[in-house]
Amino acid sequence: MPKIESSKDAAEFFPSFNNRDFLVSFYLFLEKHGLQCIEIEFFVAIFGLLLTIIHVFILTRKRMMMSSIISVMIGIGFCDGVNMALAISLKHMIPSFYNDEW
């Protein structure tokens, strides 16, 4: 990933942006806290996946299948579970992307 460490670098990547010092400080803030957010996302995804599995299990019981809304809720739960499973399985890829040099 290209590094923005000065106002000159910011001017090169974003020539029409006027407040370049803000852009540099914002980029450095995101770079510093981005990996921490990924660590938090990993644990939240594990907790959320467990809860989603429980909810989908409950929604698929025969007594719950009385309404057509339940099938929509099952679909949303399935998509949510896939999203969290991907967040868990791809956790190692993003830090290795940060370590690559361009």
Protein Blocks (a to p, Z undefined) as FASTA:
>chain_A
ZZdfbfklmmmmmmmbmblmlmmmmmmmmmmmmmmmmmmmmmmmmmmmmmmmmmmmmmmp
mklmmbfklmmmmmmmmmmmmmmmmmmmmmmmmmmmmmpcZZ
